[in-house]
């Protein structure tokens, strides 16, 4: 389970229908639990829509050899939610007819 600083965002992604593609300690002991989703995370909109703690910052890897990714990482707990760098599907997106953004 992700830390208290990111769990609301993880729950919102799942509620919007996004399925995690990977979860665990990914590439260093400094990473506790990282969760990956097959979606572009709109960091600016997420910061507007969610009350993120100051310990949560954007993490980005632009190296195509190791895997390009962008998301939010928690400095306090070493957890993260990661998404793709580019693609057609973004979160959060436009509201659907029920007012839910996905």
MODELLER restraints for C-alpha pairs under 7 A, 6 or more apart:
rsr = mdl.restraints
at = mdl.atoms
rsr.add(forms.Gaussian(group=physical.xy_distance, feature=features.Distance(at['CA:2:A'], at['CA:33:A']), mean=6.55, stdev=0.5))
rsr.add(forms.Gaussian(group=physical.xy_distance, feature=features.Distance(at['CA:2:A'], at['CA:79:A']), mean=6.35, stdev=0.5))
rsr.add(forms.Gaussian(group=physical.xy_distance, feature=features.Distance(at['CA:3:A'], at['CA:77:A']), mean=6.49, stdev=0.5))
rsr.add(forms.Gaussian(group=physical.xy_distance, feature=features.Distance(at['CA:3:A'], at['CA:79:A']), mean=6.57, stdev=0.5))
rsr.add(forms.Gaussian(group=physical.xy_distance, feature=features.Distance(at['CA:5:A'], at['CA:52:A']), mean=6.53, stdev=0.5))
rsr.add(forms.Gaussian(group=physical.xy_distance, feature=features.Distance(at['CA:5:A'], at['CA:53:A']), mean=6.21, stdev=0.5))
rsr.add(forms.Gaussian(group=physical.xy_distance, feature=features.Distance(at['CA:16:A'], at['CA:102:A']), mean=5.14, stdev=0.5))
rsr.add(forms.Gaussian(group=physical.xy_distance, feature=features.Distance(at['CA:18:A'], at['CA:37:A']), mean=6.74, stdev=0.5))
rsr.add(forms.Gaussian(group=physical.xy_distance, feature=features.Distance(at['CA:19:A'], at['CA:37:A']), mean=6.27, stdev=0.5))
rsr.add(forms.Gaussian(group=physical.xy_distance, feature=features.Distance(at['CA:20:A'], at['CA:35:A']), mean=6.60, stdev=0.5))
rsr.add(forms.Gaussian(group=physical.xy_distance, feature=features.Distance(at['CA:20:A'], at['CA:36:A']), mean=5.51, stdev=0.5))
rsr.add(forms.Gaussian(group=physical.xy_distance, feature=features.Distance(at['CA:20:A'], at['CA:37:A']), mean=4.61, stdev=0.5))
rsr.add(forms.Gaussian(group=physical.xy_distance, feature=features.Distance(at['CA:21:A'], at['CA:36:A']), mean=5.46, stdev=0.5))
rsr.add(forms.Gaussian(group=physical.xy_distance, feature=features.Distance(at['CA:21:A'], at['CA:37:A']), mean=5.48, stdev=0.5))
rsr.add(forms.Gaussian(group=physical.xy_distance, feature=features.Distance(at['CA:21:A'], at['CA:38:A']), mean=6.61, stdev=0.5))
rsr.add(forms.Gaussian(group=physical.xy_distance, feature=features.Distance(at['CA:22:A'], at['CA:35:A']), mean=5.79, stdev=0.5))
rsr.add(forms.Gaussian(group=physical.xy_distance, feature=features.Distance(at['CA:22:A'], at['CA:36:A']), mean=5.13, stdev=0.5))
rsr.add(forms.Gaussian(group=physical.xy_distance, feature=features.Distance(at['CA:23:A'], at['CA:33:A']), mean=6.65, stdev=0.5))
rsr.add(forms.Gaussian(group=physical.xy_distance, feature=features.Distance(at['CA:23:A'], at['CA:34:A']), mean=5.54, stdev=0.5))
rsr.add(forms.Gaussian(group=physical.xy_distance, feature=features.Distance(at['CA:23:A'], at['CA:35:A']), mean=4.44, stdev=0.5))
rsr.add(forms.Gaussian(group=physical.xy_distance, feature=features.Distance(at['CA:23:A'], at['CA:36:A']), mean=6.39, stdev=0.5))
rsr.add(forms.Gaussian(group=physical.xy_distance, feature=features.Distance(at['CA:24:A'], at['CA:33:A']), mean=4.77, stdev=0.5))
rsr.add(forms.Gaussian(group=physical.xy_distance, feature=features.Distance(at['CA:24:A'], at['CA:34:A']), mean=5.39, stdev=0.5))
rsr.add(forms.Gaussian(group=physical.xy_distance, feature=features.Distance(at['CA:24:A'], at['CA:35:A']), mean=6.75, stdev=0.5))
rsr.add(forms.Gaussian(group=physical.xy_distance, feature=features.Distance(at['CA:25:A'], at['CA:31:A']), mean=5.58, stdev=0.5))
rsr.add(forms.Gaussian(group=physical.xy_distance, feature=features.Distance(at['CA:25:A'], at['CA:32:A']), mean=5.33, stdev=0.5))
rsr.add(forms.Gaussian(group=physical.xy_distance, feature=features.Distance(at['CA:25:A'], at['CA:33:A']), mean=5.13, stdev=0.5))
rsr.add(forms.Gaussian(group=physical.xy_distance, feature=features.Distance(at['CA:25:A'], at['CA:34:A']), mean=6.19, stdev=0.5))
rsr.add(forms.Gaussian(group=physical.xy_distance, feature=features.Distance(at['CA:26:A'], at['CA:34:A']), mean=6.64, stdev=0.5))
rsr.add(forms.Gaussian(group=physical.xy_distance, feature=features.Distance(at['CA:30:A'], at['CA:78:A']), mean=6.36, stdev=0.5))
rsr.add(forms.Gaussian(group=physical.xy_distance, feature=features.Distance(at['CA:31:A'], at['CA:78:A']), mean=5.04, stdev=0.5))
rsr.add(forms.Gaussian(group=physical.xy_distance, feature=features.Distance(at['CA:31:A'], at['CA:79:A']), mean=6.20, stdev=0.5))
rsr.add(forms.Gaussian(group=physical.xy_distance, feature=features.Distance(at['CA:32:A'], at['CA:78:A']), mean=5.25, stdev=0.5))
rsr.add(forms.Gaussian(group=physical.xy_distance, feature=features.Distance(at['CA:32:A'], at['CA:79:A']), mean=5.42, stdev=0.5))
rsr.add(forms.Gaussian(group=physical.xy_distance, feature=features.Distance(at['CA:33:A'], at['CA:79:A']), mean=4.79, stdev=0.5))
rsr.add(forms.Gaussian(group=physical.xy_distance, feature=features.Distance(at['CA:33:A'], at['CA:80:A']), mean=6.62, stdev=0.5))
rsr.add(forms.Gaussian(group=physical.xy_distance, feature=features.Distance(at['CA:34:A'], at['CA:79:A']), mean=5.34, stdev=0.5))
rsr.add(forms.Gaussian(group=physical.xy_distance, feature=features.Distance(at['CA:34:A'], at['CA:80:A']), mean=4.60, stdev=0.5))
rsr.add(forms.Gaussian(group=physical.xy_distance, feature=features.Distance(at['CA:34:A'], at['CA:81:A']), mean=5.88, stdev=0.5))
rsr.add(forms.Gaussian(group=physical.xy_distance, feature=features.Distance(at['CA:35:A'], at['CA:80:A']), mean=6.22, stdev=0.5))
rsr.add(forms.Gaussian(group=physical.xy_distance, feature=features.Distance(at['CA:35:A'], at['CA:81:A']), mean=4.93, stdev=0.5))
rsr.add(forms.Gaussian(group=physical.xy_distance, feature=features.Distance(at['CA:35:A'], at['CA:82:A']), mean=6.10, stdev=0.5))
rsr.add(forms.Gaussian(group=physical.xy_distance, feature=features.Distance(at['CA:36:A'], at['CA:81:A']), mean=5.94, stdev=0.5))
rsr.add(forms.Gaussian(group=physical.xy_distance, feature=features.Distance(at['CA:36:A'], at['CA:82:A']), mean=4.71, stdev=0.5))
rsr.add(forms.Gaussian(group=physical.xy_distance, feature=features.Distance(at['CA:36:A'], at['CA:83:A']), mean=5.73, stdev=0.5))
rsr.add(forms.Gaussian(group=physical.xy_distance, feature=features.Distance(at['CA:37:A'], at['CA:82:A']), mean=6.28, stdev=0.5))
rsr.add(forms.Gaussian(group=physical.xy_distance, feature=features.Distance(at['CA:37:A'], at['CA:83:A']), mean=5.12, stdev=0.5))
rsr.add(forms.Gaussian(group=physical.xy_distance, feature=features.Distance(at['CA:38:A'], at['CA:83:A']), mean=5.95, stdev=0.5))
rsr.add(forms.Gaussian(group=physical.xy_distance, feature=features.Distance(at['CA:38:A'], at['CA:84:A']), mean=6.30, stdev=0.5))
rsr.add(forms.Gaussian(group=physical.xy_distance, feature=features.Distance(at['CA:39:A'], at['CA:83:A']), mean=5.36, stdev=0.5))
rsr.add(forms.Gaussian(group=physical.xy_distance, feature=features.Distance(at['CA:39:A'], at['CA:84:A']), mean=5.60, stdev=0.5))
rsr.add(forms.Gaussian(group=physical.xy_distance, feature=features.Distance(at['CA:39:A'], at['CA:89:A']), mean=5.63, stdev=0.5))
rsr.add(forms.Gaussian(group=physical.xy_distance, feature=features.Distance(at['CA:39:A'], at['CA:90:A']), mean=5.69, stdev=0.5))
rsr.add(forms.Gaussian(group=physical.xy_distance, feature=features.Distance(at['CA:39:A'], at['CA:91:A']), mean=6.74, stdev=0.5))
rsr.add(forms.Gaussian(group=physical.xy_distance, feature=features.Distance(at['CA:40:A'], at['CA:83:A']), mean=5.28, stdev=0.5))
rsr.add(forms.Gaussian(group=physical.xy_distance, feature=features.Distance(at['CA:40:A'], at['CA:84:A']), mean=4.78, stdev=0.5))
rsr.add(forms.Gaussian(group=physical.xy_distance, feature=features.Distance(at['CA:40:A'], at['CA:85:A']), mean=6.01, stdev=0.5))
rsr.add(forms.Gaussian(group=physical.xy_distance, feature=features.Distance(at['CA:40:A'], at['CA:86:A']), mean=5.94, stdev=0.5))
rsr.add(forms.Gaussian(group=physical.xy_distance, feature=features.Distance(at['CA:40:A'], at['CA:87:A']), mean=6.27, stdev=0.5))
rsr.add(forms.Gaussian(group=physical.xy_distance, feature=features.Distance(at['CA:40:A'], at['CA:89:A']), mean=6.20, stdev=0.5))
rsr.add(forms.Gaussian(group=physical.xy_distance, feature=features.Distance(at['CA:40:A'], at['CA:90:A']), mean=4.63, stdev=0.5))
rsr.add(forms.Gaussian(group=physical.xy_distance, feature=features.Distance(at['CA:40:A'], at['CA:91:A']), mean=6.24, stdev=0.5))
rsr.add(forms.Gaussian(group=physical.xy_distance, feature=features.Distance(at['CA:41:A'], at['CA:71:A']), mean=6.36, stdev=0.5))
rsr.add(forms.Gaussian(group=physical.xy_distance, feature=features.Distance(at['CA:41:A'], at['CA:83:A']), mean=5.69, stdev=0.5))
rsr.add(forms.Gaussian(group=physical.xy_distance, feature=features.Distance(at['CA:41:A'], at['CA:90:A']), mean=5.83, stdev=0.5))
rsr.add(forms.Gaussian(group=physical.xy_distance, feature=features.Distance(at['CA:41:A'], at['CA:91:A']), mean=5.08, stdev=0.5))
rsr.add(forms.Gaussian(group=physical.xy_distance, feature=features.Distance(at['CA:42:A'], at['CA:90:A']), mean=6.40, stdev=0.5))
rsr.add(forms.Gaussian(group=physical.xy_distance, feature=features.Distance(at['CA:42:A'], at['CA:91:A']), mean=5.76, stdev=0.5))
rsr.add(forms.Gaussian(group=physical.xy_distance, feature=features.Distance(at['CA:42:A'], at['CA:92:A']), mean=6.42, stdev=0.5))
rsr.add(forms.Gaussian(group=physical.xy_distance, feature=features.Distance(at['CA:45:A'], at['CA:92:A']), mean=6.66, stdev=0.5))
rsr.add(forms.Gaussian(group=physical.xy_distance, feature=features.Distance(at['CA:46:A'], at['CA:92:A']), mean=6.73, stdev=0.5))
rsr.add(forms.Gaussian(group=physical.xy_distance, feature=features.Distance(at['CA:55:A'], at['CA:74:A']), mean=5.53, stdev=0.5))
rsr.add(forms.Gaussian(group=physical.xy_distance, feature=features.Distance(at['CA:55:A'], at['CA:75:A']), mean=5.24, stdev=0.5))
rsr.add(forms.Gaussian(group=physical.xy_distance, feature=features.Distance(at['CA:55:A'], at['CA:76:A']), mean=6.00, stdev=0.5))
rsr.add(forms.Gaussian(group=physical.xy_distance, feature=features.Distance(at['CA:56:A'], at['CA:72:A']), mean=6.32, stdev=0.5))
rsr.add(forms.Gaussian(group=physical.xy_distance, feature=features.Distance(at['CA:56:A'], at['CA:73:A']), mean=5.46, stdev=0.5))
rsr.add(forms.Gaussian(group=physical.xy_distance, feature=features.Distance(at['CA:56:A'], at['CA:74:A']), mean=4.35, stdev=0.5))
rsr.add(forms.Gaussian(group=physical.xy_distance, feature=features.Distance(at['CA:56:A'], at['CA:75:A']), mean=6.24, stdev=0.5))
rsr.add(forms.Gaussian(group=physical.xy_distance, feature=features.Distance(at['CA:57:A'], at['CA:72:A']), mean=5.49, stdev=0.5))
rsr.add(forms.Gaussian(group=physical.xy_distance, feature=features.Distance(at['CA:57:A'], at['CA:73:A']), mean=5.49, stdev=0.5))
rsr.add(forms.Gaussian(group=physical.xy_distance, feature=features.Distance(at['CA:57:A'], at['CA:74:A']), mean=6.47, stdev=0.5))
rsr.add(forms.Gaussian(group=physical.xy_distance, feature=features.Distance(at['CA:58:A'], at['CA:71:A']), mean=5.68, stdev=0.5))
rsr.add(forms.Gaussian(group=physical.xy_distance, feature=features.Distance(at['CA:58:A'], at['CA:72:A']), mean=4.53, stdev=0.5))
rsr.add(forms.Gaussian(group=physical.xy_distance, feature=features.Distance(at['CA:58:A'], at['CA:73:A']), mean=6.20, stdev=0.5))
rsr.add(forms.Gaussian(group=physical.xy_distance, feature=features.Distance(at['CA:59:A'], at['CA:70:A']), mean=5.71, stdev=0.5))
rsr.add(forms.Gaussian(group=physical.xy_distance, feature=features.Distance(at['CA:59:A'], at['CA:71:A']), mean=5.37, stdev=0.5))
rsr.add(forms.Gaussian(group=physical.xy_distance, feature=features.Distance(at['CA:59:A'], at['CA:72:A']), mean=5.57, stdev=0.5))
rsr.add(forms.Gaussian(group=physical.xy_distance, feature=features.Distance(at['CA:59:A'], at['CA:73:A']), mean=6.04, stdev=0.5))
rsr.add(forms.Gaussian(group=physical.xy_distance, feature=features.Distance(at['CA:60:A'], at['CA:69:A']), mean=5.68, stdev=0.5))
rsr.add(forms.Gaussian(group=physical.xy_distance, feature=features.Distance(at['CA:60:A'], at['CA:70:A']), mean=4.32, stdev=0.5))
rsr.add(forms.Gaussian(group=physical.xy_distance, feature=features.Distance(at['CA:60:A'], at['CA:71:A']), mean=6.50, stdev=0.5))
rsr.add(forms.Gaussian(group=physical.xy_distance, feature=features.Distance(at['CA:61:A'], at['CA:68:A']), mean=5.16, stdev=0.5))
rsr.add(forms.Gaussian(group=physical.xy_distance, feature=features.Distance(at['CA:61:A'], at['CA:69:A']), mean=5.20, stdev=0.5))
rsr.add(forms.Gaussian(group=physical.xy_distance, feature=features.Distance(at['CA:61:A'], at['CA:70:A']), mean=6.43, stdev=0.5))
rsr.add(forms.Gaussian(group=physical.xy_distance, feature=features.Distance(at['CA:62:A'], at['CA:68:A']), mean=4.84, stdev=0.5))
rsr.add(forms.Gaussian(group=physical.xy_distance, feature=features.Distance(at['CA:62:A'], at['CA:69:A']), mean=6.73, stdev=0.5))
rsr.add(forms.Gaussian(group=physical.xy_distance, feature=features.Distance(at['CA:68:A'], at['CA:84:A']), mean=6.95, stdev=0.5))
rsr.add(forms.Gaussian(group=physical.xy_distance, feature=features.Distance(at['CA:68:A'], at['CA:85:A']), mean=6.34, stdev=0.5))
rsr.add(forms.Gaussian(group=physical.xy_distance, feature=features.Distance(at['CA:69:A'], at['CA:82:A']), mean=6.45, stdev=0.5))
rsr.add(forms.Gaussian(group=physical.xy_distance, feature=features.Distance(at['CA:69:A'], at['CA:83:A']), mean=5.76, stdev=0.5))
rsr.add(forms.Gaussian(group=physical.xy_distance, feature=features.Distance(at['CA:69:A'], at['CA:84:A']), mean=4.98, stdev=0.5))
rsr.add(forms.Gaussian(group=physical.xy_distance, feature=features.Distance(at['CA:69:A'], at['CA:85:A']), mean=5.34, stdev=0.5))
rsr.add(forms.Gaussian(group=physical.xy_distance, feature=features.Distance(at['CA:70:A'], at['CA:82:A']), mean=5.61, stdev=0.5))
rsr.add(forms.Gaussian(group=physical.xy_distance, feature=features.Distance(at['CA:70:A'], at['CA:83:A']), mean=5.40, stdev=0.5))
rsr.add(forms.Gaussian(group=physical.xy_distance, feature=features.Distance(at['CA:70:A'], at['CA:84:A']), mean=5.92, stdev=0.5))
rsr.add(forms.Gaussian(group=physical.xy_distance, feature=features.Distance(at['CA:70:A'], at['CA:85:A']), mean=5.69, stdev=0.5))
rsr.add(forms.Gaussian(group=physical.xy_distance, feature=features.Distance(at['CA:71:A'], at['CA:81:A']), mean=5.59, stdev=0.5))
rsr.add(forms.Gaussian(group=physical.xy_distance, feature=features.Distance(at['CA:71:A'], at['CA:82:A']), mean=4.09, stdev=0.5))
rsr.add(forms.Gaussian(group=physical.xy_distance, feature=features.Distance(at['CA:71:A'], at['CA:83:A']), mean=5.58, stdev=0.5))
rsr.add(forms.Gaussian(group=physical.xy_distance, feature=features.Distance(at['CA:72:A'], at['CA:80:A']), mean=5.53, stdev=0.5))
rsr.add(forms.Gaussian(group=physical.xy_distance, feature=features.Distance(at['CA:72:A'], at['CA:81:A']), mean=5.42, stdev=0.5))
rsr.add(forms.Gaussian(group=physical.xy_distance, feature=features.Distance(at['CA:72:A'], at['CA:82:A']), mean=6.35, stdev=0.5))
rsr.add(forms.Gaussian(group=physical.xy_distance, feature=features.Distance(at['CA:73:A'], at['CA:79:A']), mean=5.78, stdev=0.5))
rsr.add(forms.Gaussian(group=physical.xy_distance, feature=features.Distance(at['CA:73:A'], at['CA:80:A']), mean=4.05, stdev=0.5))
rsr.add(forms.Gaussian(group=physical.xy_distance, feature=features.Distance(at['CA:73:A'], at['CA:81:A']), mean=6.47, stdev=0.5))
rsr.add(forms.Gaussian(group=physical.xy_distance, feature=features.Distance(at['CA:74:A'], at['CA:80:A']), mean=6.04, stdev=0.5))
rsr.add(forms.Gaussian(group=physical.xy_distance, feature=features.Distance(at['CA:91:A'], at['CA:102:A']), mean=5.58, stdev=0.5))
rsr.add(forms.Gaussian(group=physical.xy_distance, feature=features.Distance(at['CA:92:A'], at['CA:101:A']), mean=5.72, stdev=0.5))
rsr.add(forms.Gaussian(group=physical.xy_distance, feature=features.Distance(at['CA:92:A'], at['CA:102:A']), mean=4.98, stdev=0.5))
rsr.add(forms.Gaussian(group=physical.xy_distance, feature=features.Distance(at['CA:93:A'], at['CA:101:A']), mean=5.50, stdev=0.5))
rsr.add(forms.Gaussian(group=physical.xy_distance, feature=features.Distance(at['CA:93:A'], at['CA:102:A']), mean=4.78, stdev=0.5))
rsr.add(forms.Gaussian(group=physical.xy_distance, feature=features.Distance(at['CA:94:A'], at['CA:101:A']), mean=5.49, stdev=0.5))
rsr.add(forms.Gaussian(group=physical.xy_distance, feature=features.Distance(at['CA:94:A'], at['CA:102:A']), mean=6.48, stdev=0.5))
rsr.add(forms.Gaussian(group=physical.xy_distance, feature=features.Distance(at['CA:95:A'], at['CA:101:A']), mean=4.04, stdev=0.5))
rsr.add(forms.Gaussian(group=physical.xy_distance, feature=features.Distance(at['CA:95:A'], at['CA:102:A']), mean=6.59, stdev=0.5))
